[in-house]
Amino acid sequence: MLIHEIIEKNALTMPDKEALVFEGQRFSYREVNERADMAAAGLIKLGVKRGDRVALLTGNKPEMIFCGFGCFKIGAMLQTVNYYYTDSETVYVLENGGASTLILSDQYLKYNYAEKAPAFRPYLTDPKTIIVTGKTTPSGCLSYLETLQIPLDGEAKRTLDERKAAVAEDDDAFLVYTGGTTGLPKGVLVSHRGRYAVDESWTYALGLNSGDRYLLSMPLFHLLPWHIVVGTFMRGGTVVLTEAFNAKESLQLIEKEKITCLLGVPTVYVYLNREPDIEKYNLSSLRLGITGGDIFPKERFEESEKKLGGGFRLFNYFGLTEAAGDVTTVTFADPREKAVTTIGRPIPGFEVRIVDNNKNPLPPNEEGEIAVRASWFRGYFRNQKATDETFDKNGWLYTGDLGSIDVDGYVIYLGRKKDMFITGGNNVYPAEIELVLQNHPKILRATVLPVPDEVLGEVGRAYCVPKDGQTLTQSELLSFCKQNMASIKVPKEFVVRDSLPLTDVGKIDKKALKKEIMEEKRPGSEKKNT
């Protein structure tokens, strides 16, 4: 089945069912489909062909969903652009992706794209079209409302029907850029077939249904939020979209909109738990939340379930942009201990195994690199070198993540392979230390990175953020670590800070901390302890 056929089916079978909510605006499945049709017809008139890339540099707005499904209907690829990119990174992905059309917001949060729009035009391919949503349309650009939201006449409908008939399941639907080891983002291709297969398996595993209402705050330039959008629509549910995550506003929306499902990295749930008035909100509608992308200590995991309602269950997952979303997940049927301590088992369609440094499979309970395989993997766009480095000839994707698989087939996540360091000849995994530190009663969040050592080669430095009203000392942190982990894992240095840099999805930004460490080596620089 094709992605856009999901909303077309719902528009026929449940036309008045609420599909999308955004800041007081409510769209039924009929309205979502109609607006996607208008976007598709407008793109056809602008010369967008099957296989063309249409880049979207917008925030979490309904327009992004309408334009996305409009692209799917005509066989074009939706190329999402991270609005946190620098101008040079944006230029790179536009050039590498070869987008012919750029749709952007006039402004979003603190970013004013209307001013930058003309500067991006040279990096597009013909016809170099720029469409702007919002109130301001710069000279030489087109208005979203006047080009992509015009009702279809008979000829436009016939042309759209012809284009839809030509779209195939193996046509690429998404081009999404992910971080690269060289510093340049890598373009990941996801086909209609891949997107549909992952979402069908995942929504079935978690029992999503037409009564579910998913609160979505994660930026839509990532692939995972589209996993939520398509999956929720697939089951006839409702997506409640917000521009960005805010803990208090999220709690208000959960109560007002009777939210049943949440998505977020562990930090999101920590922020929700920390809201001082959380008890005053009616959160009884919540039934499930999914979390991944970082280590979630058992104590915080169980705290989230307790504070977010008696019927709320939290599920770990493991996902990749390259895999179009979830690879493994915990489900309601899994034993409670597995739900708390593992990232679940592979969803249908995926194979997962653990390999050693020579890519040889390892037996249960042996630690190694997580490798993943599925029939719809597409590799990286215009980057054969990265494809060859990540995928082997048999279709296995080597994730760079460390883990093990127990005798029951559940995957245990141990962290990123590149984060591992060697202390005196011993492999040390920061994720294991972080898990212990985050169970300290005074610590809100913690991360561990290696720093050079003249004797041992590398040793660990722990960065810790105390909970509100708490203080942490070097001696108590050292004592706690010595009591709870092997001596080779105990960090040699501790840095206590009020906050740590975060990525756009709320994970601790280790790149920023690594940069600080590198700068410390320079003459005259000082360690930034507080």
Secondary structure per residue as TSV (DSSP state, phi and psi in degrees):
chain	resnum	aa	ss	phi	psi
A	1	M	-	360.0	148.3
A	2	L	-	-90.3	151.2
A	3	I	H	-59.1	-46.1
A	4	H	H	-68.8	-20.4
A	5	E	H	-66.9	-18.3
A	6	I	H	-63.6	-50.7
A	7	I	H	-74.1	-29.2
A	8	E	H	-66.0	-41.3
A	9	K	H	-63.6	-45.8
A	10	N	H	-65.1	-34.0
A	11	A	H	-64.3	-24.8
A	12	L	H	-89.2	-41.9
A	13	T	H	-89.9	-26.4
A	14	M	S	-144.0	58.8
A	15	P	T	-57.5	-34.1
A	16	D	T	-95.7	1.9
A	17	K	S	-68.2	135.5
A	18	E	E	-68.0	123.7
A	19	A	E	-104.5	-38.8
A	20	L	E	-144.1	133.5
A	21	V	E	-126.2	134.4
A	22	F	E	-151.3	112.8
A	23	E	T	46.1	51.2
A	24	G	T	88.4	-16.5
A	25	Q	E	-83.3	137.3
A	26	R	E	-128.9	129.2
A	27	F	E	-123.6	127.8
A	28	S	E	-80.1	171.0
A	29	Y	H	-63.0	-34.8
A	30	R	H	-62.4	-43.6
A	31	E	H	-68.6	-40.9
A	32	V	H	-60.7	-44.5
A	33	N	H	-65.6	-41.0
A	34	E	H	-62.9	-42.5
A	35	R	H	-70.0	-33.5
A	36	A	H	-67.7	-38.3
A	37	D	H	-60.5	-43.5
A	38	M	H	-64.8	-41.0
A	39	A	H	-62.8	-42.8
A	40	A	H	-62.6	-46.8
A	41	A	H	-63.7	-38.5
A	42	G	H	-64.9	-40.2
A	43	L	H	-66.1	-36.9
A	44	I	H	-60.9	-45.8
A	45	K	H	-62.4	-28.1
A	46	L	T	-84.4	0.2
A	47	G	T	94.2	11.4
A	48	V	-	-72.5	127.0
A	49	K	-	-108.4	167.7
A	50	R	T	-59.2	131.3
A	51	G	T	90.4	-12.7
A	52	D	-	-67.8	153.1
A	53	R	E	-99.5	130.5
A	54	V	E	-113.1	111.5
A	55	A	E	-86.8	135.2
A	56	L	E	-117.0	117.3
A	57	L	E	-116.4	72.9
A	58	T	-	-135.8	163.6
A	59	G	-	-83.7	-170.6
A	60	N	S	-72.5	92.4
A	61	K	-	-133.4	153.8
A	62	P	H	-55.7	-33.8
A	63	E	H	-56.2	-33.5
A	64	M	H	-66.2	-38.2
A	65	I	H	-72.0	-42.0
A	66	F	H	-61.0	-45.7
A	67	C	H	-67.8	-37.0
A	68	G	H	-59.7	-50.7
A	69	F	H	-68.8	-28.2
A	70	G	H	-63.2	-41.1
A	71	C	H	-62.2	-44.8
A	72	F	H	-60.2	-37.7
A	73	K	H	-64.5	-27.8
A	74	I	T	-109.8	10.2
A	75	G	T	76.8	15.4
A	76	A	-	-88.8	160.7
A	77	M	E	-96.4	132.6
A	78	L	E	-81.8	114.7
A	79	Q	E	-106.4	105.2
A	80	T	E	-82.4	144.9
A	81	V	-	-123.6	126.6
A	82	N	-	-67.5	119.8
A	83	Y	T	-76.2	-3.0
A	84	Y	T	-88.2	-6.4
A	85	Y	S	-61.0	149.9
A	86	T	-	-72.5	167.8
A	87	D	H	-59.1	-39.3
A	88	S	H	-67.5	-36.2
A	89	E	H	-68.5	-39.7
A	90	T	H	-61.7	-45.2
A	91	V	H	-58.7	-42.8
A	92	Y	H	-59.9	-48.9
A	93	V	H	-71.0	-30.6
A	94	L	H	-66.9	-43.9
A	95	E	H	-67.5	-46.9
A	96	N	H	-64.7	-40.3
A	97	G	H	-74.9	-23.4
A	98	G	T	67.5	33.9
A	99	A	-	-62.6	138.0
A	100	S	S	-94.8	-19.6
A	101	T	E	-135.3	137.6
A	102	L	E	-123.4	123.4
A	103	I	E	-109.9	123.5
A	104	L	E	-139.4	157.6
A	105	S	E	-77.0	147.6
A	106	D	S	-65.0	-36.5
A	107	Q	E	-157.1	154.0
A	108	Y	E	-152.3	125.6
A	109	L	T	52.2	-117.8
A	110	K	T	-98.0	4.6
A	111	Y	E	-99.5	130.2
A	112	N	E	-106.5	96.8
A	113	Y	H	-84.6	-20.6
A	114	A	H	-58.7	-37.4
A	115	E	H	-69.9	-32.7
A	116	K	H	-88.2	-17.9
A	117	A	H	-49.0	-51.2
A	118	P	H	-60.4	-30.2
A	119	A	H	-70.1	-21.3
A	120	F	H	-83.6	-17.9
A	121	R	G	-57.2	-41.9
A	122	P	G	-61.1	-18.1
A	123	Y	G	-97.1	5.3
A	124	L	S	-95.5	158.6
A	125	T	-	-90.5	165.6
A	126	D	T	-59.4	140.1
A	127	P	T	-90.3	13.0
A	128	K	-	56.0	50.8
A	129	T	E	-88.9	133.7
A	130	I	E	-121.7	124.9
A	131	I	E	-116.2	133.5
A	132	V	E	-117.8	128.9
A	133	T	E	-91.8	154.3
A	134	G	S	107.2	-165.8
A	135	K	S	-86.9	-22.0
A	136	T	-	-108.4	125.2
A	137	T	-	-119.5	104.9
A	138	P	-	-61.4	158.8
A	139	S	T	-58.3	134.4
A	140	G	T	87.6	-5.3
A	141	C	-	-107.0	164.7
A	142	L	E	-109.3	151.7
A	143	S	E	-83.2	133.8
A	144	Y	H	-58.1	-48.1
A	145	L	H	-64.1	-34.4
A	146	E	H	-86.6	-10.1
A	147	T	H	-120.4	-33.0
A	148	L	H	-115.6	6.5
A	149	Q	S	-134.1	44.1
A	150	I	-	-102.8	127.0
A	151	P	-	-55.2	145.1
A	152	L	-	-80.2	135.8
A	153	D	-	-92.2	-177.9
A	154	G	H	-60.2	-42.4
A	155	E	H	-66.8	-42.7
A	156	A	H	-62.7	-37.8
A	157	K	H	-67.1	-41.9
A	158	R	H	-63.6	-42.7
A	159	T	H	-63.4	-41.6
A	160	L	H	-64.1	-41.6
A	161	D	H	-61.2	-38.2
A	162	E	H	-65.6	-41.9
A	163	R	H	-67.1	-40.9
A	164	K	H	-62.9	-36.4
A	165	A	H	-66.4	-21.9
A	166	A	H	-88.4	-10.3
A	167	V	-	-76.1	135.0
A	168	A	-	-115.2	157.0
A	169	E	T	-61.1	-30.7
A	170	D	T	-89.7	4.3
A	171	D	S	-67.7	141.4
A	172	D	E	-72.3	133.5
A	173	A	E	-106.0	-32.3
A	174	F	E	-125.1	144.3
A	175	L	E	-129.1	105.1
A	176	V	E	-121.4	133.4
A	177	Y	E	-95.7	136.4
A	178	T	E	-122.9	165.1
A	179	G	-	-63.0	146.2
A	180	G	-	-115.2	149.8
A	181	T	T	-67.5	-22.7
A	182	T	T	-84.3	-5.3
A	183	G	S	99.3	-13.0
A	184	L	S	-98.6	134.9
A	185	P	-	-62.9	151.6
A	186	K	E	-112.8	134.1
A	187	G	E	-84.1	122.2
A	188	V	E	-102.6	129.8
A	189	L	E	-97.3	134.8
A	190	V	E	-132.2	125.0
A	191	S	E	-85.4	168.4
A	192	H	H	-57.0	-44.3
A	193	R	H	-63.1	-44.4
A	194	G	H	-64.1	-46.3
A	195	R	H	-59.6	-45.3
A	196	Y	H	-67.3	-43.1
A	197	A	H	-62.2	-45.8
A	198	V	H	-64.0	-45.6
A	199	D	H	-69.2	-35.8
A	200	E	H	-64.4	-45.1
A	201	S	H	-66.3	-44.2
A	202	W	H	-67.2	-45.6
A	203	T	H	-67.6	-33.0
A	204	Y	H	-67.5	-43.2
A	205	A	H	-60.8	-36.5
A	206	L	H	-97.3	-0.2
A	207	G	T	68.8	32.9
A	208	L	-	-63.1	145.6
A	209	N	-	-146.0	178.8
A	210	S	T	-67.6	-14.3
A	211	G	T	-87.6	-6.1
A	212	D	-	-78.1	142.9
A	213	R	E	-128.0	111.5
A	214	Y	E	-97.3	122.4
A	215	L	E	-84.9	121.8
A	216	L	E	-123.9	111.3
A	217	S	-	-115.7	-16.7
A	218	M	S	-65.2	139.0
A	219	P	-	-57.4	134.6
A	220	L	T	-73.5	-1.4
A	221	F	T	-76.8	-13.9
A	222	H	S	-82.8	161.1
A	223	L	S	-82.2	-31.5
A	224	L	H	-58.9	-42.5
A	225	P	H	-60.5	-32.5
A	226	W	H	-68.8	-29.9
A	227	H	H	-56.9	-43.3
A	228	I	H	-70.2	-45.5
A	229	V	H	-60.3	-54.4
A	230	V	H	-65.1	-42.7
A	231	G	H	-64.1	-43.0
A	232	T	H	-65.2	-44.2
A	233	F	H	-62.6	-36.9
A	234	M	H	-57.5	-36.6
A	235	R	T	-95.8	5.9
A	236	G	T	77.3	20.8
A	237	G	-	-87.6	-166.7
A	238	T	E	-125.8	134.4
A	239	V	E	-100.5	124.5
A	240	V	E	-105.0	108.1
A	241	L	E	-97.6	138.7
A	242	T	-	-126.1	156.5
A	243	E	S	-65.3	-38.7
A	244	A	S	-159.8	163.4
A	245	F	-	-77.3	132.8
A	246	N	-	-143.0	123.1
A	247	A	H	-59.5	-48.8
A	248	K	H	-63.8	-45.2
A	249	E	H	-63.7	-34.4
A	250	S	H	-64.2	-43.7
A	251	L	H	-63.9	-37.9
A	252	Q	H	-64.0	-41.5
A	253	L	H	-69.6	-37.2
A	254	I	H	-57.2	-44.3
A	255	E	H	-70.4	-48.3
A	256	K	H	-68.1	-43.8
A	257	E	H	-97.0	3.7
A	258	K	T	54.7	50.9
A	259	I	-	-63.0	138.2
A	260	T	-	-110.0	-23.9
A	261	C	E	-133.2	143.3
A	262	L	E	-126.8	156.2
A	263	L	E	-134.3	135.5
A	264	G	-	177.0	153.5
A	265	V	-	-68.5	165.0
A	266	P	H	-50.7	-35.7
A	267	T	H	-58.7	-36.3
A	268	V	H	-59.5	-45.5
A	269	Y	H	-70.0	-33.4
A	270	V	H	-62.6	-43.5
A	271	Y	H	-64.3	-40.3
A	272	L	H	-61.5	-44.4
A	273	N	H	-63.5	-29.9
A	274	R	H	-81.1	-12.3
A	275	E	-	-58.9	123.5
A	276	P	T	-62.2	-28.4
A	277	D	T	-107.2	26.4
A	278	I	G	-57.5	-31.7
A	279	E	G	-67.4	-21.1
A	280	K	G	-80.4	-12.1
A	281	Y	S	-90.1	144.1
A	282	N	-	-86.0	104.9
A	283	L	-	-109.2	17.9
A	284	S	T	-66.4	-16.5
A	285	S	T	-74.8	-22.0
A	286	L	-	-64.6	136.2
A	287	R	-	-127.7	-28.5
A	288	L	E	-152.4	152.4
A	289	G	E	-139.4	145.2
A	290	I	E	-115.0	146.1
A	291	T	E	-146.0	149.6
A	292	G	-	-175.2	-172.5
A	293	G	S	86.1	-5.1
A	294	D	S	-165.3	165.9
A	295	I	-	-72.6	134.1
A	296	F	-	-119.7	102.9
A	297	P	-	-57.6	146.6
A	298	K	H	-56.1	-41.8
A	299	E	H	-62.2	-44.0
A	300	R	H	-70.6	-37.2
A	301	F	H	-57.9	-51.2
A	302	E	H	-69.4	-32.1
A	303	E	H	-63.6	-40.7
A	304	S	H	-62.8	-44.7
A	305	E	H	-62.4	-38.7
A	306	K	H	-69.2	-45.7
A	307	K	H	-75.5	-24.6
A	308	L	T	-95.8	15.0
A	309	G	-	116.9	146.9
A	310	G	T	-63.0	-28.2
A	311	G	T	-96.1	5.8
A	312	F	-	-87.3	132.4
A	313	R	E	-122.7	138.0
A	314	L	E	-107.8	137.5
A	315	F	E	-126.6	128.3
A	316	N	E	-76.1	147.1
A	317	Y	E	-140.4	165.9
A	318	F	E	-129.8	124.4
A	319	G	E	-139.7	164.5
A	320	L	E	-141.4	144.7
A	321	T	G	-59.3	-41.3
A	322	E	G	-62.0	-23.5
A	323	A	G	-97.9	2.1
A	324	A	T	74.3	11.1
A	325	G	E	142.7	-138.1
A	326	D	E	-65.1	139.5
A	327	V	E	-108.6	-44.2
A	328	T	E	-127.0	156.1
A	329	T	E	-157.5	154.1
A	330	V	-	-87.8	148.8
A	331	T	-	-126.7	173.1
A	332	F	T	-61.2	-26.3
A	333	A	T	-79.7	-12.2
A	334	D	S	-79.9	147.9
A	335	P	-	-56.9	146.5
A	336	R	H	-58.4	-40.6
A	337	E	H	-63.2	-37.1
A	338	K	H	-67.4	-36.0
A	339	A	H	-64.1	-34.1
A	340	V	H	-84.5	-34.9
A	341	T	H	-105.9	-7.3
A	342	T	S	-128.5	173.3
A	343	I	-	-104.5	19.8
A	344	G	-	86.9	-166.0
A	345	R	E	-113.5	160.9
A	346	P	E	-59.9	139.8
A	347	I	-	-78.2	158.3
A	348	P	T	-53.3	136.2
A	349	G	T	104.3	-15.7
A	350	F	-	-111.6	145.7
A	351	E	E	-114.1	139.9
A	352	V	E	-133.3	136.1
A	353	R	E	-145.2	164.0
A	354	I	E	-107.9	133.1
A	355	V	E	-126.2	157.6
A	356	D	-	-86.6	-171.5
A	357	N	T	-66.3	-16.6
A	358	N	T	-100.3	13.7
A	359	K	S	69.5	19.7
A	360	N	-	-87.9	137.3
A	361	P	B	-62.4	142.6
A	362	L	-	-108.4	152.8
A	363	P	-	-74.3	170.9
A	364	P	T	-53.5	144.4
A	365	N	T	72.7	1.5
A	366	E	-	-89.9	136.9
A	367	E	-	-86.5	137.9
A	368	G	E	-170.8	-160.9
A	369	E	E	-86.8	140.1
A	370	I	E	-80.5	124.4
A	371	A	E	-115.7	143.4
A	372	V	E	-132.2	145.2
A	373	R	E	-141.6	139.5
A	374	A	-	-151.5	154.6
A	375	S	T	-70.8	-16.0
A	376	W	T	-101.2	6.7
A	377	F	-	-60.9	137.1
A	378	R	-	-115.5	-10.8
A	379	G	-	81.9	-169.9
A	380	Y	B	-101.2	141.8
A	381	F	T	-72.7	123.6
A	382	R	T	53.0	38.5
A	383	N	-	-150.4	72.8
A	384	Q	H	-64.7	-34.1
A	385	K	H	-60.7	-48.6
A	386	A	H	-66.4	-36.1
A	387	T	H	-62.5	-45.8
A	388	D	H	-66.3	-31.4
A	389	E	H	-75.1	-26.5
A	390	T	H	-101.7	-33.4
A	391	F	B	-112.3	144.0
A	392	D	-	-100.7	178.7
A	393	K	T	-68.6	-16.3
A	394	N	T	-96.3	7.2
A	395	G	S	89.9	5.0
A	396	W	-	-79.2	134.1
A	397	L	E	-102.9	124.0
A	398	Y	E	-95.5	110.7
A	399	T	E	-77.2	-22.4
A	400	G	E	80.5	5.1
A	401	D	E	-102.3	146.6
A	402	L	E	-102.4	145.2
A	403	G	E	-173.6	-172.8
A	404	S	E	-146.9	165.6
A	405	I	E	-123.2	126.1
A	406	D	-	-80.1	178.8
A	407	V	T	-66.4	-18.0
A	408	D	T	-93.5	0.9
A	409	G	S	90.3	6.6
A	410	Y	-	-84.3	140.1
A	411	V	E	-95.3	131.6
A	412	I	E	-106.0	125.8
A	413	Y	E	-92.3	132.2
A	414	L	E	-116.7	-4.3
A	415	G	E	117.0	-176.7
A	416	R	E	-81.5	137.3
A	417	K	G	-60.1	-39.2
A	418	K	G	-70.4	-16.3
A	419	D	G	-81.4	-18.8
A	420	M	-	-61.7	142.9
A	421	F	E	-134.6	167.0
A	422	I	E	-115.2	120.2
A	423	T	E	-110.8	111.1
A	424	G	T	55.3	35.8
A	425	G	T	87.7	0.0
A	426	N	E	-106.3	133.6
A	427	N	E	-71.5	130.0
A	428	V	E	-124.1	129.7
A	429	Y	-	-107.6	111.2
A	430	P	H	-52.6	-35.7
A	431	A	H	-59.4	-35.4
A	432	E	H	-66.7	-40.1
A	433	I	H	-69.4	-41.5
A	434	E	H	-61.0	-38.8
A	435	L	H	-61.6	-40.8
A	436	V	H	-67.4	-47.3
A	437	L	H	-61.1	-38.6
A	438	Q	T	-74.1	-6.6
A	439	N	T	-93.1	-0.8
A	440	H	S	-67.2	132.5
A	441	P	T	-62.2	-20.1
A	442	K	T	-99.9	-6.6
A	443	I	E	-96.2	129.1
A	444	L	E	-82.9	-49.4
A	445	R	E	-152.2	156.6
A	446	A	E	-152.3	153.3
A	447	T	E	-146.2	157.9
A	448	V	E	-130.3	134.0
A	449	L	E	-133.0	155.5
A	450	P	E	-82.7	147.1
A	451	V	E	-130.4	150.7
A	452	P	E	-62.3	146.2
A	453	D	E	-139.8	131.6
A	454	E	T	-64.3	-29.0
A	455	V	T	-95.6	-49.8
A	456	L	T	-95.1	-3.1
A	457	G	E	90.1	-63.8
A	458	E	E	-143.1	146.5
A	459	V	E	-135.9	165.3
A	460	G	E	-86.0	142.2
A	461	R	E	-118.6	124.7
A	462	A	E	-100.2	127.7
A	463	Y	E	-101.9	125.3
A	464	C	E	-128.1	138.3
A	465	V	E	-113.3	120.3
A	466	P	E	-76.1	156.0
A	467	K	-	-66.9	160.5
A	468	D	T	-54.7	131.5
A	469	G	T	81.4	1.2
A	470	Q	-	-106.8	153.4
A	471	T	-	-123.1	150.2
A	472	L	-	-127.5	137.6
A	473	T	-	-113.6	156.5
A	474	Q	H	-57.7	-42.9
A	475	S	H	-67.1	-40.4
A	476	E	H	-71.8	-33.0
A	477	L	H	-67.4	-43.5
A	478	L	H	-62.6	-44.0
A	479	S	H	-63.0	-43.1
A	480	F	H	-61.2	-43.7
A	481	C	H	-65.9	-42.0
A	482	K	H	-62.5	-31.3
A	483	Q	H	-79.1	-20.5
A	484	N	H	-121.9	5.0
A	485	M	S	-154.4	163.1
A	486	A	-	-61.6	150.8
A	487	S	G	-59.9	-35.2
A	488	I	G	-67.4	-19.1
A	489	K	G	-90.3	-16.4
A	490	V	S	-64.7	122.2
A	491	P	-	-59.2	144.5
A	492	K	S	-85.2	-25.7
A	493	E	E	-127.7	148.7
A	494	F	E	-130.3	132.3
A	495	V	E	-121.6	120.5
A	496	V	E	-104.2	125.7
A	497	R	-	-134.9	159.2
A	498	D	S	-72.5	-26.8
A	499	S	-	-156.6	165.0
A	500	L	-	-128.8	151.0
A	501	P	-	-63.8	141.1
A	502	L	B	-121.0	152.7
A	503	T	-	-80.7	178.4
A	504	D	T	-66.6	-16.6
A	505	V	T	-105.6	8.7
A	506	G	S	93.3	7.9
A	507	K	-	-87.1	153.9
A	508	I	B	-62.2	130.2
A	509	D	-	-84.9	90.5
A	510	K	H	-68.9	-27.1
A	511	K	H	-61.6	-41.4
A	512	A	H	-65.0	-40.0
A	513	L	H	-69.4	-37.3
A	514	K	H	-62.1	-37.8
A	515	K	H	-62.4	-40.6
A	516	E	H	-60.1	-43.8
A	517	I	H	-63.0	-41.6
A	518	M	H	-62.7	-39.0
A	519	E	H	-68.7	-24.6
A	520	E	H	-64.8	-24.0
A	521	K	T	-73.8	-17.8
A	522	R	S	-74.7	143.9
A	523	P	T	-56.8	134.0
A	524	G	T	88.1	-8.0
A	525	S	-	-84.6	157.7
A	526	E	-	-128.2	149.8
A	527	K	-	-65.8	135.1
A	528	K	-	-94.3	54.4
A	529	N	-	-78.4	150.4
A	530	T	-	-133.1	360.0
